[in-house]
Amino acid sequence: MIEHVEDFFKFCDNMTSADLGANPVRSISTKELEICPNVNELSLEGLLLEKLNRDTLVAFPGLNRLRMVRMPALSEIDADAFTPFCENLRRLWLYGCKELTNLPGPLLKNCSNLSVLDISETSITSLDPELFASPLLGAISLNWDHISDLSKETFSFLGSIKSLEMSTMGLVNIPSDIFVNTSLGYLLDLAGNNLETIPPDLFSSNPSGHDLQLLVLSGNRLTAISPGTFRKLYLLKELYLDGNTISQLPQGMLTGTELQSLYIFHNNIDRLSDSLFDQPPENNTLTTIFAQSNPISELSTTFLSGIVDGGNVVMSCDNVTVRQSVQKVSVECVPEDFLMGINTTSVGLRDSLSMRGFVCHFKKESFFGYYSCMACSVGTYGVPGYCVKCPKGGFYQDEVGQYSRQGYENGCKHCNAGNYVPFEGGSSPLDCKVCPDGTDRERNASYRACFCVDNYFRRDRFNSCELCPPIGANCSGEALRIRRGYYWNWAFSDIDRYRNFVENLATRNDSYDRSASSFGQPLPWIHTCPEPLTCENNDDILGSCKEGYTGWMCASCDDGFFAILGFCRQCPDVLVFVVEIAVILLIVLFLMIYVVFVHRRQSGQSGRSIVDVALARGKIVLGFYQVMGEFWGSISAIYWQEVFQNVAYLINIIQLDISAVLVKPSCFFPFLGFNPYVEFIIGVATPPTIIIACGLCLLVIEMKATLKSYYRRTPIDPARKCLANKILTLMSLGLFVTYPSTCNVIFALFKPACVVFPIDENKAKNVTLLRPDYSINCSTATHLSFETAAYACSFYVLAFPGILLCLLLKFSRGTAECPVWLRFLSENYRPGFWFWEIIELVRKVSQTLIIVVYGWDSTLSVIVTLAIAVIFLMLHASFTPMKDRFEHYLQLASLWAIFLNMLVAAVPATNDEDPTDVTNVIGVLLVFLNLVVLGIALGKPLMLMVKALVSIKILKEATSLIRRRWLEHRSSELQINVECSDVYGPSTSTPLLNAQ
């Protein structure tokens, strides 16, 4: 492989020829290139040069043959590009340079020895006459250029030419005086153009005459020939008029010529009645006429009299009775698929035949050789060098010797609209079959079994089309694609093969990939994504998730993101995370200081303490967000916007879900990745951990008090009872707060939480996944173990509220005083409603049970959860169990908010013409509903705190409180008996504290 031409020509003194073809050469450096004086033949075929100037080939002054063939990037040649070697240049090939649009006139001005010029297959649209000024120029080839018109001056500098090839250029006319200064020699090829007439004086305008022997006018649009058109072509031996629409041959058309072979097949000639010569028969030279594939109904003896004895006429005889002529001319009747052969020694004619439906092979007999050219058979058409079968689809060819013309896709005929050939090589209109179901039968089939009608797709380019699935599919371009908001999985089908098939369908010409014309595997099942916005499907074949989402139905978070109520939020920087934690801890600390501060101020006062109020209202807020947090994490929130995702983060913190609170650190510590298994372990371990920790604290306190009493010989300190009550209170609060989240992690592993998803359209392949986390396969042994453990741990769901109910029932009878650590459950309720908190626990757990286990997609889930919301809303409104008016309305507001949230989620999305406004309104409503409870609960305390901060009193009281605490500590060391105040009721101060 040559990339640097300079290296190739380092030692070129004795080099006579060089072939640089098929190398990725983009430039030639003239500064480093050594002079190669003996190189007379150079091939640059396929090089990637874009421009040629004077210096490009200056190192080759002795060039006489230059092949610049099929250079795909060559678009410009300077006028002096060949000056360094032009005097020596004899043959120049420029064919196949399709980016070349123009050749400057002076390019070949000094090439006086140039004899062969081939500039075929370029994008040249006009010719400068100076290009043909070389006096020795004997062969010019302009085939397959884009020159539709020629002028009188085109060949004005050309005195004579032996071979002039101008086939398939798109010529629509030719001036009658174009050859007035040019004598034509052996061959003139004008085949494959769009000529409708030949000027009668085209060959008689030159006073010097012509020595033309082969004239090729095949494949034009000629309808008639003037009688004297060929009269001055005295040496004409072969005339090709085949492939036109000529209907009649004029009397004496060949007079004056020495024609031996006439080719008029594939025309519309219906009568062969007049003699083609006006001269006596003994002077005629015509020996062979090929007239097949014409609707000839009359063959007269007058016509046959123009043919020499022993001559031959090949024709179709379907409509004519052939009589033997007196001239003993042989008439050979052939079928429509007759394969004719032409033998020639002319290279130019060989090239012409190769481009119009013949395949030529060189044959050698004795010392001489010739080219044997055979017409392409029916069902095929010719391209230069070989025959090609008509492709599948709307094509057939029932004639021989056909070829692809410029501007046409192939050399085949078209089936009628709505018909196609299901195999290659269609050779008859009868091979065209009606297109299959689901296709558009009003269009041509093209390279398929007709195009699919709208909203249909296909699995095979040459088979029927199917109706597009009603949900989640886009069938544009005849292929099944996935729409945004939906998901499919290619685990059991070959996605690469399907992608190739879809891309191949977009190819509407014969270059489509035959090996990718069908897809025989089942297509994936289309699922509706739980959150439609996460399934972006920018790649509508494979399907793709929104940034930050991954996994089955795009329901999991990608690396660098963490989950909050079904959303995937980008992991923050470490500094941001630390600041968030610090802010949350400061807020919690501030609230605790505020509660302690107010509680101390209320010492000695009657009525409810701040602790009572905080716990009562905190329970309401906590209960609301525990239900809503699980609810919004389990459904498709189609109205959520970016602002609500921030609200979701707040909800996740407020609901105090232990496992969820620890999610964000997994951004920085990947080993902390959470799934339902880890959450289950944490959830079921939390209650015993709380109980054990508090039990150990109580044991330590009791042991410390006992040892202290033993060694000091004093009674056991009664203050331990106060401390024990606080620890028991923390334990009961911890169990109460974590109870819903513990139940949820247990419910999440129940068997009904597993969902069976079909993978392929036939439902032959299925996968069972866990609804709370689609990355978990329910069919594994690991999951079965966790499922068994979840059922075993479900006793806690009933045991905890049952034990609380028994304890409350025991103390509600008045036989014993309700312990301090249990009072928060019934303190805020009116007498007779001491059990209501247990009902609230049942409400929260029952609502989340339905959502977690059965999901929101089930109609039963929607009905049951809405029914539970309505029932408990009516119960609370009817019985008004709370003794505080504000707390009653706060709880009522939370129940209304739960009901409205569920109602909004249950109502399907609208189909308004402009749903954006509706979405915005609903989004704002959801944000309001989910913040209103928190706003009502914190509104009054926040106002009081702001007022206290403004007056600076809180700072003074905080200083006083710290000082008093220090004195209490000192008093305990001096063994001053301090009465343990009840944290849930009015407290009394010790004499020492009062004195202070």
BELFEN-V638345 format. One record per pair of residues at least 24 apart in sequence whose ideal C-beta (glycine too) atoms are under 7 Angstrom apart, sorted by the first residue. I is the first residue (numbers start at 0). J is the second residue. D is the distance in Angstrom with one decimal. If there is no record, write none. Layout:
BEGIN
[[I J D] [I J D]]
END
This chain:
BEGIN
[[4 32 6.8] [5 31 4.4] [5 32 5.4] [8 32 6.1] [8 33 5.8] [8 35 5.6] [8 58 6.9] [9 33 6.5] [11 35 3.8] [11 38 6.4] [12 37 6.9] [13 37 6.5] [14 38 5.4] [15 39 5.9] [15 40 7.0] [16 40 4.0] [17 41 5.3] [18 42 4.4] [19 43 5.6] [19 46 6.2] [20 44 3.7] [20 45 5.3] [21 45 4.8] [22 46 6.6] [23 47 6.1] [24 48 6.9] [27 55 5.5] [29 54 4.2] [29 55 6.9] [29 57 5.6] [29 58 6.8] [32 58 4.5] [33 58 6.5] [34 58 5.2] [35 59 5.6] [36 60 6.2] [36 61 5.5] [37 61 6.2] [38 62 6.7] [39 63 4.9] [39 64 6.6] [40 64 4.2] [41 65 5.6] [42 66 4.2] [43 67 5.0] [43 70 6.5] [44 68 4.3] [44 69 5.9] [45 69 5.6] [45 70 6.6] [46 70 5.6] [47 72 4.9] [48 72 6.5] [48 73 5.8] [49 73 6.4] [49 74 6.0] [50 75 4.6] [51 76 4.7] [51 77 6.5] [51 80 4.3] [52 77 4.5] [52 80 5.7] [53 77 6.3] [53 79 4.6] [53 80 6.0] [53 82 5.8] [53 83 6.8] [55 80 6.5] [56 83 6.5] [56 84 6.8] [57 83 4.6] [59 84 5.8] [60 84 5.2] [61 87 5.7] [62 87 6.1] [62 88 6.1] [63 87 4.9] [63 88 5.9] [63 89 4.4] [64 89 6.6] [64 90 4.7] [65 91 5.4] [66 92 4.7] [67 92 6.6] [67 93 5.2] [67 96 6.7] [68 92 5.5] [68 94 5.9] [68 95 5.3] [69 95 3.6] [70 96 5.0] [71 97 7.0] [71 98 6.7] [72 98 6.3] [73 98 6.0] [73 99 5.7] [74 98 4.2] [74 99 6.1] [74 100 7.0] [76 102 6.4] [76 106 6.4] [78 103 4.0] [78 105 4.5] [78 106 5.6] [80 106 6.8] [81 106 6.3] [81 107 6.9] [81 110 6.6] [82 109 6.8] [85 109 4.6] [85 110 4.4] [86 111 6.5] [86 112 6.7] [87 112 6.7] [88 112 6.7] [88 113 5.6] [89 113 6.3] [89 114 5.4] [90 114 6.6] [90 115 4.2] [91 115 7.0] [91 116 5.5] [92 117 4.6] [93 117 6.5] [93 118 4.5] [93 121 6.8] [94 118 6.6] [94 119 4.0] [94 120 4.9] [95 120 4.8] [96 121 5.3] [97 121 6.4] [97 122 5.7] [98 122 6.7] [99 123 6.5] [100 124 6.8] [102 127 6.9] [102 130 6.0] [103 127 7.0] [104 129 3.5] [104 130 6.2] [105 129 6.2] [106 130 6.6] [107 132 6.9] [107 133 6.2] [108 132 6.4] [114 138 6.9] [119 143 5.3] [119 144 6.6] [126 153 5.5] [128 152 5.0] [128 153 5.9] [128 154 7.0] [128 155 5.0] [128 156 5.2] [129 156 6.5] [131 156 5.4] [131 157 4.4] [132 156 4.1] [134 158 6.9] [136 160 6.7] [137 161 4.2] [137 162 6.8] [138 162 4.3] [139 163 5.3] [139 164 7.0] [140 164 4.4] [141 165 4.9] [141 168 6.1] [142 166 4.8] [142 167 5.9] [142 354 6.7] [143 167 5.1] [143 405 6.5] [144 168 5.1] [145 169 6.1] [146 170 7.0] [147 171 5.5] [148 172 6.8] [149 173 5.9] [149 174 6.4] [149 177 5.8] [150 174 6.6] [151 176 5.3] [151 177 5.9] [153 177 6.3] [154 178 6.8] [154 181 4.6] [155 180 5.5] [157 181 4.8] [158 182 6.9] [159 184 6.3] [160 184 6.0] [161 185 5.0] [162 186 4.5] [162 347 4.6] [163 187 5.3] [164 188 4.4] [164 347 6.0] [164 350 6.9] [164 351 6.8] [165 189 5.6] [166 190 4.3] [166 191 4.7] [166 351 6.0] [166 354 6.1] [167 191 3.6] [167 192 6.8] [167 354 6.5] [167 404 6.5] [167 405 4.8] [168 192 5.9] [169 193 6.3] [169 405 5.8] [170 194 5.9] [173 198 6.9] [173 201 6.8] [175 200 5.2] [175 201 5.4] [175 204 6.1] [176 204 4.9] [178 204 6.6] [178 205 5.4] [179 204 4.7] [179 205 5.5] [181 205 6.9] [182 207 5.2] [182 208 6.9] [182 209 5.7] [182 210 6.9] [183 209 4.2] [183 211 4.6] [184 210 5.3] [184 211 7.0] [185 212 5.3] [185 213 6.4] [186 213 4.5] [186 345 6.2] [186 347 4.3] [186 348 6.4] [187 211 5.8] [187 214 5.4] [188 215 4.3] [188 347 6.5] [188 351 4.7] [189 215 6.5] [189 216 5.6] [190 215 4.8] [190 216 6.8] [190 217 4.2] [190 218 5.0] [190 351 5.8] [190 355 5.5] [191 218 4.4] [191 354 6.9] [191 355 6.0] [191 404 5.7] [191 405 6.9] [192 219 5.4] [193 219 6.7] [193 220 5.7] [194 219 4.2] [194 220 6.4] [194 221 6.4] [195 220 4.8] [195 221 6.6] [195 222 6.7] [196 221 6.9] [197 221 6.7] [197 224 6.7] [197 228 5.6] [199 225 3.9] [199 227 5.8] [199 228 5.4] [201 228 7.0] [202 228 7.0] [202 229 6.7] [202 231 5.1] [202 232 5.5] [203 230 6.9] [203 231 4.4] [210 234 5.3] [211 235 5.8] [212 236 4.7] [213 237 5.0] [213 345 6.1] [213 348 5.5] [214 238 5.3] [214 239 6.9] [215 239 4.4] [215 351 5.2] [216 240 5.5] [217 241 4.9] [217 242 4.7] [217 355 5.8] [218 242 4.0] [218 355 5.6] [218 404 6.9] [219 243 5.5] [220 244 6.4] [221 245 5.6] [222 246 6.7] [224 248 6.9] [224 249 6.0] [224 252 5.9] [226 250 6.4] [226 251 5.6] [226 252 5.9] [229 253 6.3] [229 256 5.6] [230 254 5.9] [230 255 4.4] [231 255 6.8] [232 256 5.4] [233 257 6.8] [238 262 7.0] [241 265 5.1] [248 273 7.0] [248 275 6.3] [250 274 6.6] [251 275 6.9] [251 276 6.3] [251 277 4.0] [253 285 6.8] [254 278 6.1] [257 284 5.0] [258 284 6.3] [258 285 5.5] [259 284 5.5] [259 285 6.4] [259 286 5.3] [260 286 6.9] [260 287 4.7] [261 285 6.4] [261 288 4.8] [262 289 4.9] [263 288 6.8] [263 289 6.9] [263 290 5.2] [264 289 4.9] [264 290 6.0] [264 291 4.8] [264 292 5.0] [264 293 6.9] [265 292 4.7] [265 398 6.3] [266 293 5.4] [267 293 6.9] [267 294 6.7] [268 293 4.3] [268 295 6.1] [269 294 5.2] [269 295 6.2] [269 296 5.4] [270 296 6.7] [270 297 4.4] [271 295 6.0] [271 297 6.7] [271 298 5.0] [271 299 6.7] [271 302 4.4] [272 297 5.6] [272 299 4.4] [272 301 6.4] [272 302 5.8] [273 301 6.3] [273 302 6.3] [274 301 5.2] [274 302 6.1] [274 304 5.6] [274 305 4.5] [275 305 4.5] [276 305 4.6] [280 304 5.5] [283 307 5.7] [285 310 6.6] [286 310 4.6] [286 311 7.0] [287 311 5.2] [288 312 4.8] [289 313 4.9] [289 339 5.9] [290 314 4.2] [291 315 5.0] [291 333 5.2] [291 337 5.6] [292 335 6.2] [292 398 6.0] [294 318 6.1] [295 319 5.3] [300 324 4.9] [300 325 6.9] [303 328 4.8] [313 339 7.0] [335 397 6.7] [335 398 6.9] [336 376 6.5] [336 377 4.5] [336 399 6.0] [337 399 6.6] [338 373 6.1] [338 374 5.4] [338 376 5.8] [338 399 5.8] [339 374 5.2] [340 371 6.3] [340 372 6.5] [340 373 4.9] [341 372 4.7] [342 369 5.3] [342 370 7.0] [342 371 5.5] [343 369 6.5] [343 370 5.4] [343 372 6.9] [344 369 4.9] [353 383 5.1] [353 384 6.1] [354 383 5.3] [354 402 6.7] [355 381 6.6] [355 402 4.6] [356 380 6.6] [356 381 3.8] [356 400 3.9] [356 401 5.1] [356 402 4.0] [356 410 7.0] [357 381 6.2] [357 400 6.5] [358 385 5.8] [358 386 5.8] [374 399 4.6] [374 400 3.6] [375 399 6.4] [375 400 6.0] [375 401 6.6] [377 426 4.1] [378 424 3.8] [378 425 6.1] [378 426 3.6] [379 424 6.6] [380 409 6.0] [380 410 2.8] [380 411 5.7] [381 410 6.5] [388 423 4.5] [388 424 4.1] [389 423 6.7] [389 424 5.9] [389 425 5.3] [390 423 6.1] [390 446 6.0] [390 509 5.3] [391 420 6.3] [391 421 6.6] [391 422 6.3] [391 423 5.5] [391 461 5.6] [392 419 5.4] [392 420 6.7] [392 444 5.0] [392 445 5.7] [392 446 4.4] [392 447 5.5] [393 418 6.8] [393 419 5.1] [393 443 5.0] [393 444 3.1] [393 445 5.6] [394 420 6.4] [394 425 6.2] [395 420 5.5] [395 425 3.3] [395 426 6.3] [395 427 6.3] [395 428 6.5] [395 430 5.3] [395 431 6.3] [396 426 6.5] [397 426 5.8] [397 427 5.2] [397 428 6.8] [408 508 5.8] [408 509 6.7] [409 509 6.1] [413 443 5.8] [414 444 6.1] [416 440 6.8] [416 441 5.8] [416 442 5.9] [416 443 5.5] [417 441 6.5] [417 449 6.3] [418 444 6.5] [419 444 3.7] [419 448 4.9] [419 449 6.0] [421 448 7.0] [421 461 5.8] [435 462 6.1] [435 463 3.7] [436 463 4.7] [437 463 5.2] [437 464 3.1] [437 465 6.1] [438 464 5.5] [445 507 6.1] [446 507 6.3] [446 508 6.6] [446 509 6.3] [446 511 6.0] [450 477 6.8] [451 477 4.5] [458 517 6.4] [458 518 5.2] [459 516 7.0] [459 517 4.0] [460 504 6.7] [460 516 4.2] [460 517 6.4] [461 516 6.8] [468 525 6.1] [470 525 6.3] [470 527 7.0] [471 525 3.9] [471 527 6.5] [472 525 6.0] [473 539 6.4] [476 504 6.4] [476 505 6.2] [477 504 5.3] [478 504 5.5] [479 522 6.0] [480 539 4.0] [480 540 6.1] [481 525 6.6] [481 536 5.1] [481 539 5.5] [481 542 4.9] [482 536 6.7] [483 534 6.4] [483 535 6.0] [483 536 5.1] [484 528 5.7] [484 531 3.4] [484 534 5.4] [485 525 5.3] [485 526 6.5] [485 527 5.9] [485 528 6.1] [485 534 6.0] [486 526 4.8] [486 528 5.1] [486 534 5.3] [486 542 6.0] [486 552 4.4] [486 553 6.4] [487 523 3.6] [487 524 6.4] [487 525 5.3] [487 526 6.8] [487 542 5.8] [488 523 5.5] [488 758 5.5] [489 523 5.8] [489 541 6.8] [490 758 6.1] [491 758 5.7] [491 759 5.8] [491 764 4.8] [492 520 4.6] [492 521 6.2] [492 522 6.8] [492 523 6.3] [492 759 6.8] [493 520 6.0] [494 541 5.8] [497 540 6.7] [498 540 5.2] [501 540 5.9] [521 759 4.1] [521 760 5.3] [521 761 5.2] [522 760 5.0] [523 758 6.3] [523 759 6.1] [524 757 4.3] [524 758 5.9] [524 759 6.1] [524 760 5.7] [526 552 5.9] [526 756 6.5] [528 552 5.0] [528 553 5.9] [529 554 5.7] [529 635 4.9] [530 565 6.0] [530 635 5.3] [530 636 6.8] [531 635 6.6] [531 637 6.3] [550 773 6.1] [550 774 5.4] [551 768 6.2] [551 773 3.8] [551 774 6.7] [552 773 6.0] [554 773 4.8] [555 773 6.8] [555 774 5.4] [561 662 5.1] [561 663 5.2] [561 665 6.4] [561 666 5.4] [562 662 6.3] [563 647 5.2] [563 648 5.0] [563 651 5.0] [564 628 6.3] [564 631 4.9] [564 632 4.3] [564 647 4.1] [564 650 6.3] [564 651 5.8] [565 631 6.8] [565 632 5.1] [565 636 6.9] [566 644 4.8] [566 647 5.7] [568 644 6.7] [568 648 6.9] [570 666 3.3] [573 667 6.2] [576 663 6.4] [592 957 6.7] [593 944 6.0] [596 953 6.4] [596 956 5.7] [596 957 6.4] [596 960 6.5] [599 960 5.9] [602 985 6.9] [602 986 4.5] [602 988 6.5] [603 985 5.9] [603 986 7.0] [603 987 6.7] [604 985 6.0] [605 985 6.1] [608 983 6.4] [608 984 6.7] [610 982 6.0] [610 983 6.3] [611 826 5.4] [611 983 6.2] [614 823 4.7] [615 826 6.8] [615 827 3.7] [615 883 7.0] [615 886 5.6] [616 886 6.2] [616 889 6.4] [616 936 5.0] [619 886 6.7] [619 889 5.3] [619 890 5.1] [619 893 5.7] [619 936 6.7] [620 653 6.9] [620 932 6.0] [620 933 6.0] [620 936 4.8] [621 655 6.6] [621 736 6.6] [622 839 6.1] [622 843 5.6] [623 893 4.0] [623 896 6.7] [623 897 6.7] [623 932 4.9] [624 650 5.3] [624 653 4.4] [624 654 4.4] [625 654 4.7] [625 739 4.5] [625 843 5.9] [626 843 5.4] [626 846 5.5] [626 847 6.3] [626 897 5.8] [627 897 6.5] [627 900 6.2] [627 929 6.1] [628 654 3.9] [628 656 6.7] [629 743 5.8] [629 847 4.5] [629 850 5.9] [629 851 6.5] [630 850 5.6] [630 900 6.7] [630 901 6.9] [633 850 4.7] [633 851 6.4] [633 854 6.2] [633 855 5.8] [634 855 3.8] [634 904 5.4] [637 908 5.5] [638 918 5.6] [638 921 4.3] [638 922 5.2] [638 925 6.2] [639 922 6.8] [640 922 4.6] [642 926 6.4] [643 922 6.0] [643 925 6.0] [643 926 5.5] [646 926 5.5] [646 929 5.8] [646 930 6.6] [650 929 6.4] [653 933 7.0] [655 736 5.4] [656 740 4.5] [657 681 5.9] [657 682 6.9] [657 685 5.6] [657 737 6.0] [657 740 6.1] [658 682 6.4] [658 744 6.9] [674 772 5.3] [674 774 6.8] [674 775 6.4] [675 744 6.9] [675 747 4.9] [675 748 6.2] [675 769 6.1] [675 771 5.2] [675 772 5.0] [675 775 6.3] [676 785 5.6] [678 744 4.7] [679 744 4.6] [679 745 7.0] [679 748 5.8] [679 785 6.3] [679 789 6.5] [682 740 6.1] [682 741 4.5] [682 744 3.4] [682 745 6.9] [683 741 6.5] [683 745 6.8] [683 792 5.0] [685 737 5.1] [685 741 6.1] [686 734 5.7] [686 737 6.8] [686 741 6.2] [686 795 6.7] [689 730 5.7] [689 733 4.4] [689 734 5.9] [690 730 6.5] [693 726 5.2] [693 727 6.9] [693 729 6.6] [693 730 3.9] [696 726 5.1] [697 723 5.7] [697 726 5.8] [717 979 6.6] [718 977 6.7] [718 979 5.4] [720 979 6.4] [721 979 3.2] [724 819 4.4] [724 820 5.8] [725 982 6.9] [727 820 3.7] [728 819 6.3] [728 820 4.1] [731 820 4.9] [731 821 6.5] [732 823 6.9] [734 799 6.7] [738 799 5.7] [738 840 6.7] [739 843 5.2] [739 844 6.4] [739 847 6.5] [741 795 6.8] [742 796 5.1] [742 844 5.1] [742 847 7.0] [743 847 5.5] [743 851 5.6] [745 789 5.1] [745 792 5.4] [745 793 5.7] [745 796 6.4] [746 848 5.4] [746 851 4.4] [746 852 5.4] [747 771 4.4] [747 851 5.5] [748 785 5.3] [748 786 5.3] [748 789 3.7] [749 789 6.1] [749 852 5.3] [750 786 6.2] [751 852 4.8] [751 853 6.2] [752 851 6.6] [752 852 5.1] [753 777 3.8] [770 854 5.3] [771 851 6.7] [796 844 6.7] [800 837 5.2] [800 840 4.9] [800 841 6.6] [803 837 6.0] [804 834 6.4] [804 837 4.9] [807 833 5.4] [807 834 6.0] [819 981 6.4] [819 982 6.8] [819 983 5.7] [822 983 5.3] [826 983 6.9] [827 881 5.7] [827 882 6.6] [827 883 6.2] [827 886 5.9] [828 880 5.1] [828 881 6.0] [828 882 6.5] [829 880 6.0] [829 881 6.9] [829 882 4.5] [832 880 3.8] [835 880 4.4] [842 867 6.7] [842 871 4.8] [855 904 6.7] [861 905 4.9] [864 901 5.8] [865 901 5.6] [865 902 6.9] [865 905 6.5] [868 897 5.4] [868 898 4.3] [868 901 5.8] [869 898 6.5] [872 898 5.8] [889 935 5.4] [889 936 6.0] [892 931 6.4] [892 932 5.9] [892 935 6.0] [893 932 4.7] [896 928 4.7] [896 931 6.2] [896 932 5.7] [899 928 5.6] [900 925 7.0] [900 928 5.7] [963 992 6.3] [963 995 6.7] [966 992 6.9] [966 995 5.5]]
END
